Amino acid sequence: MDLILNIADYYILTPYVYPSTWPENGAFRQIISLLFITNLAAVMLYLMLGSVSYYFIFDHSLMKHPQFLENQVKREIKYALWSVPWISLPTVALFFAEVRGYSKLYDNIEDSPYDHSREIPPGCLDVTSGTEPMEVDVTSSSPFDVTSGCDPMIEDHMPDPYDLTSCLQL
């Protein structure tokens, strides 16, 4: 969100909206800017996706049902748009903390103080993992001892920690 706030400050908010006496890194200005950006984005997202859903997915014959209220679509839009500012308040609090640097999000992976040698494990890229046939231990006395390559006592069958499908029964 800090990137969006910086772009909005540079192109719109600093030259046209806020007085020059308000610093760009002021808390009050950042909160107002985040509220405006978040509310505008939420309204645009709701109206665009709602319009697509209404015209292409919604079954308009349902509007002829006796339990369909008069002006129901208009009321639903009104109440949804009325609730956007209230919903955005906790979101803006999280965005404000992120803009102020209270998160561990970095613009570049090299800026992070952590080791990234294990950032993308090779197991995530294996599209064939989890397709092995399920193994059944027929020598076990328990009828529930069915393993699909997840027996931690046998090293050959150690599951890939990044492959959640290798432990699912088919």
C-alpha atoms as a printed R data frame, in Angstrom:
    type eleno elety resid chain resno       x       y       z
1   ATOM     1    CA   MET     A     1   0.000   0.000   0.000
2   ATOM     2    CA   ASP     A     2   2.948   2.301   0.513
3   ATOM     3    CA   LEU     A     3   3.681   2.209  -3.218
4   ATOM     4    CA   ILE     A     4   0.113   3.211  -4.069
5   ATOM     5    CA   LEU     A     5   0.189   5.964  -1.449
6   ATOM     6    CA   ASN     A     6   3.480   7.296  -2.823
7   ATOM     7    CA   ILE     A     7   2.096   7.375  -6.372
8   ATOM     8    CA   ALA     A     8  -1.117   9.084  -5.230
9   ATOM     9    CA   ASP     A     9   0.894  11.623  -3.214
10  ATOM    10    CA   TYR     A    10   3.229  12.396  -6.089
11  ATOM    11    CA   TYR     A    11   0.660  12.767  -8.873
12  ATOM    12    CA   ILE     A    12  -2.587  13.857  -7.186
13  ATOM    13    CA   LEU     A    13  -2.611  14.512  -3.450
14  ATOM    14    CA   THR     A    14   0.428  16.775  -2.998
15  ATOM    15    CA   PRO     A    15  -0.083  19.062  -6.004
16  ATOM    16    CA   TYR     A    16  -3.899  19.280  -5.974
17  ATOM    17    CA   VAL     A    17  -5.425  18.247  -2.639
18  ATOM    18    CA   TYR     A    18  -3.343  18.978   0.436
19  ATOM    19    CA   PRO     A    19  -1.829  22.321   1.436
20  ATOM    20    CA   SER     A    20   1.938  22.580   1.202
21  ATOM    21    CA   THR     A    21   2.194  22.932   4.990
22  ATOM    22    CA   TRP     A    22   1.134  19.304   5.502
23  ATOM    23    CA   PRO     A    23   4.138  16.980   5.279
24  ATOM    24    CA   GLU     A    24   3.744  13.821   3.193
25  ATOM    25    CA   ASN     A    25   4.844  11.621   6.081
26  ATOM    26    CA   GLY     A    26   2.406  13.168   8.574
27  ATOM    27    CA   ALA     A    27   0.183  10.614  10.297
28  ATOM    28    CA   PHE     A    28  -3.047  12.592   9.877
29  ATOM    29    CA   ARG     A    29  -2.446  13.131   6.166
30  ATOM    30    CA   GLN     A    30  -1.548   9.466   5.627
31  ATOM    31    CA   ILE     A    31  -4.700   8.266   7.397
32  ATOM    32    CA   ILE     A    32  -6.935  10.597   5.364
33  ATOM    33    CA   SER     A    33  -5.198   9.557   2.143
34  ATOM    34    CA   LEU     A    34  -5.494   5.863   2.982
35  ATOM    35    CA   LEU     A    35  -9.191   6.276   3.818
36  ATOM    36    CA   PHE     A    36  -9.813   7.996   0.500
37  ATOM    37    CA   ILE     A    37  -7.827   5.482  -1.559
38  ATOM    38    CA   THR     A    38  -9.291   2.453   0.226
39  ATOM    39    CA   ASN     A    39 -12.891   3.668  -0.028
40  ATOM    40    CA   LEU     A    40 -12.505   4.637  -3.675
41  ATOM    41    CA   ALA     A    41 -10.934   1.289  -4.564
42  ATOM    42    CA   ALA     A    42 -13.575  -0.673  -2.624
43  ATOM    43    CA   VAL     A    43 -16.461   1.184  -4.284
44  ATOM    44    CA   MET     A    44 -14.957   0.773  -7.746
45  ATOM    45    CA   LEU     A    45 -14.279  -2.928  -7.158
46  ATOM    46    CA   TYR     A    46 -17.788  -3.530  -5.804
47  ATOM    47    CA   LEU     A    47 -19.545  -1.672  -8.613
48  ATOM    48    CA   MET     A    48 -17.467  -3.194 -11.410
49  ATOM    49    CA   LEU     A    49 -17.633  -6.805 -10.202
50  ATOM    50    CA   GLY     A    50 -21.249  -6.373  -9.113
51  ATOM    51    CA   SER     A    51 -22.195  -5.080 -12.565
52  ATOM    52    CA   VAL     A    52 -20.473  -7.975 -14.296
53  ATOM    53    CA   SER     A    53 -22.167 -10.416 -11.932
54  ATOM    54    CA   TYR     A    54 -25.580  -8.760 -12.340
55  ATOM    55    CA   TYR     A    55 -25.521  -8.731 -16.130
56  ATOM    56    CA   PHE     A    56 -23.758 -12.025 -16.859
57  ATOM    57    CA   ILE     A    57 -24.334 -14.366 -13.888
58  ATOM    58    CA   PHE     A    58 -27.502 -13.293 -12.036
59  ATOM    59    CA   ASP     A    59 -30.692 -15.047 -13.103
60  ATOM    60    CA   HIS     A    60 -33.088 -12.157 -13.791
61  ATOM    61    CA   SER     A    61 -36.106 -14.442 -13.653
62  ATOM    62    CA   LEU     A    62 -35.614 -14.538  -9.870
63  ATOM    63    CA   MET     A    63 -36.832 -10.934  -9.757
64  ATOM    64    CA   LYS     A    64 -40.325 -12.202 -10.613
65  ATOM    65    CA   HIS     A    65 -40.429 -14.390  -7.498
66  ATOM    66    CA   PRO     A    66 -43.067 -13.305  -4.936
67  ATOM    67    CA   GLN     A    67 -40.489 -13.055  -2.143
68  ATOM    68    CA   PHE     A    68 -38.320 -10.656  -4.150
69  ATOM    69    CA   LEU     A    69 -38.806  -7.268  -2.526
70  ATOM    70    CA   GLU     A    70 -39.647  -4.070  -4.336
71  ATOM    71    CA   ASN     A    71 -36.436  -2.132  -5.133
72  ATOM    72    CA   GLN     A    72 -34.369  -4.955  -3.620
73  ATOM    73    CA   VAL     A    73 -31.407  -4.505  -5.962
74  ATOM    74    CA   LYS     A    74 -31.324  -0.763  -5.305
75  ATOM    75    CA   ARG     A    75 -31.488  -1.347  -1.547
76  ATOM    76    CA   GLU     A    76 -28.713  -3.944  -1.616
77  ATOM    77    CA   ILE     A    77 -26.445  -1.570  -3.526
78  ATOM    78    CA   LYS     A    78 -27.296   1.285  -1.155
79  ATOM    79    CA   TYR     A    79 -26.547  -0.706   1.988
80  ATOM    80    CA   ALA     A    80 -23.394  -2.233   0.539
81  ATOM    81    CA   LEU     A    81 -22.034   1.195  -0.408
82  ATOM    82    CA   TRP     A    82 -23.072   2.598   2.978
83  ATOM    83    CA   SER     A    83 -21.051  -0.102   4.728
84  ATOM    84    CA   VAL     A    84 -17.828   0.468   2.741
85  ATOM    85    CA   PRO     A    85 -16.469   3.272   4.992
86  ATOM    86    CA   TRP     A    86 -17.131   1.205   8.108
87  ATOM    87    CA   ILE     A    87 -15.438  -1.840   6.641
88  ATOM    88    CA   SER     A    88 -12.460   0.227   5.530
89  ATOM    89    CA   LEU     A    89 -11.647   1.518   9.036
90  ATOM    90    CA   PRO     A    90  -9.855  -1.633  10.264
91  ATOM    91    CA   THR     A    91  -8.317  -2.051   6.818
92  ATOM    92    CA   VAL     A    92  -6.898   1.470   6.937
93  ATOM    93    CA   ALA     A    93  -5.467   0.755  10.393
94  ATOM    94    CA   LEU     A    94  -3.553  -2.197   8.939
95  ATOM    95    CA   PHE     A    95  -2.472  -0.181   5.896
96  ATOM    96    CA   PHE     A    96  -1.298   2.663   8.153
97  ATOM    97    CA   ALA     A    97   0.823   0.262  10.186
98  ATOM    98    CA   GLU     A    98   2.293  -1.121   6.953
99  ATOM    99    CA   VAL     A    99   3.057   2.368   5.589
100 ATOM   100    CA   ARG     A   100   4.724   3.320   8.866
101 ATOM   101    CA   GLY     A   101   6.995   0.270   8.684
102 ATOM   102    CA   TYR     A   102   5.411  -1.969  11.326
103 ATOM   103    CA   SER     A   103   5.260  -4.924   8.964
104 ATOM   104    CA   LYS     A   104   7.921  -7.200   7.607
105 ATOM   105    CA   LEU     A   105   7.076  -6.395   3.994
106 ATOM   106    CA   TYR     A   106   9.913  -5.208   1.781
107 ATOM   107    CA   ASP     A   107   9.940  -3.642  -1.676
108 ATOM   108    CA   ASN     A   108  12.836  -5.871  -2.747
109 ATOM   109    CA   ILE     A   109  13.696  -9.328  -1.466
110 ATOM   110    CA   GLU     A   110  17.315  -8.239  -1.030
111 ATOM   111    CA   ASP     A   111  16.240  -5.602   1.536
112 ATOM   112    CA   SER     A   112  15.098  -8.308   3.927
113 ATOM   113    CA   PRO     A   113  17.480  -9.343   6.706
114 ATOM   114    CA   TYR     A   114  16.582 -13.010   6.267
115 ATOM   115    CA   ASP     A   115  18.284 -15.747   4.270
116 ATOM   116    CA   HIS     A   116  16.378 -16.394   1.065
117 ATOM   117    CA   SER     A   117  18.243 -19.432  -0.163
118 ATOM   118    CA   ARG     A   118  15.168 -21.523   0.692
119 ATOM   119    CA   GLU     A   119  12.617 -18.982  -0.541
120 ATOM   120    CA   ILE     A   120  11.160 -21.097  -3.351
121 ATOM   121    CA   PRO     A   121  11.531 -24.764  -2.467
122 ATOM   122    CA   PRO     A   122  11.820 -27.171  -5.396
123 ATOM   123    CA   GLY     A   123   8.876 -29.205  -4.068
124 ATOM   124    CA   CYS     A   124   6.491 -26.422  -5.027
125 ATOM   125    CA   LEU     A   125   7.518 -26.693  -8.648
126 ATOM   126    CA   ASP     A   126   6.955 -30.444  -8.909
127 ATOM   127    CA   VAL     A   127   3.580 -30.788 -10.611
128 ATOM   128    CA   THR     A   128   3.625 -34.585 -10.488
129 ATOM   129    CA   SER     A   129   4.010 -34.953  -6.713
130 ATOM   130    CA   GLY     A   130   1.099 -36.567  -4.966
131 ATOM   131    CA   THR     A   131   0.220 -38.778  -7.907
132 ATOM   132    CA   GLU     A   132   1.917 -41.887  -6.527
133 ATOM   133    CA   PRO     A   133  -0.414 -44.785  -5.746
134 ATOM   134    CA   MET     A   134  -1.476 -45.172  -2.137
135 ATOM   135    CA   GLU     A   135   0.506 -47.743  -0.187
136 ATOM   136    CA   VAL     A   136  -1.271 -50.056   2.245
137 ATOM   137    CA   ASP     A   137   0.617 -51.804   5.018
138 ATOM   138    CA   VAL     A   138  -0.928 -55.284   4.852
139 ATOM   139    CA   THR     A   139   1.285 -56.624   7.659
140 ATOM   140    CA   SER     A   140  -0.110 -54.209  10.219
141 ATOM   141    CA   SER     A   141  -2.507 -55.434  12.875
142 ATOM   142    CA   SER     A   142  -4.444 -52.184  12.812
143 ATOM   143    CA   PRO     A   143  -7.046 -51.794  10.075
144 ATOM   144    CA   PHE     A   144  -6.463 -48.013  10.118
145 ATOM   145    CA   ASP     A   145  -2.739 -48.166   9.334
146 ATOM   146    CA   VAL     A   146  -3.021 -46.895   5.791
147 ATOM   147    CA   THR     A   147  -0.181 -44.710   4.608
148 ATOM   148    CA   SER     A   148   0.268 -42.819   1.408
149 ATOM   149    CA   GLY     A   149   3.955 -42.173   1.701
150 ATOM   150    CA   CYS     A   150   3.657 -40.364   5.039
151 ATOM   151    CA   ASP     A   151   5.298 -42.780   7.454
152 ATOM   152    CA   PRO     A   152   7.807 -40.553   9.296
153 ATOM   153    CA   MET     A   153   9.686 -43.580  10.655
154 ATOM   154    CA   ILE     A   154  10.794 -44.653   7.183
155 ATOM   155    CA   GLU     A   155  13.176 -42.165   5.649
156 ATOM   156    CA   ASP     A   156  12.402 -43.225   2.081
157 ATOM   157    CA   HIS     A   157   8.791 -42.254   2.595
158 ATOM   158    CA   MET     A   158   9.394 -38.842   4.169
159 ATOM   159    CA   PRO     A   159   6.796 -36.500   2.681
160 ATOM   160    CA   ASP     A   160   7.704 -33.225   1.075
161 ATOM   161    CA   PRO     A   161   6.665 -30.532   3.594
162 ATOM   162    CA   TYR     A   162   5.574 -28.273   0.735
163 ATOM   163    CA   ASP     A   163   3.436 -30.922  -0.946
164 ATOM   164    CA   LEU     A   164   0.165 -31.243   0.936
165 ATOM   165    CA   THR     A   165  -1.279 -33.693  -1.573
166 ATOM   166    CA   SER     A   166   1.259 -36.419  -0.847
167 ATOM   167    CA   CYS     A   167  -0.527 -37.337   2.401
168 ATOM   168    CA   LEU     A   168  -4.059 -37.389   1.024
169 ATOM   169    CA   GLN     A   169  -5.833 -40.659   0.481
170 ATOM   170    CA   LEU     A   170  -7.118 -41.056  -3.051
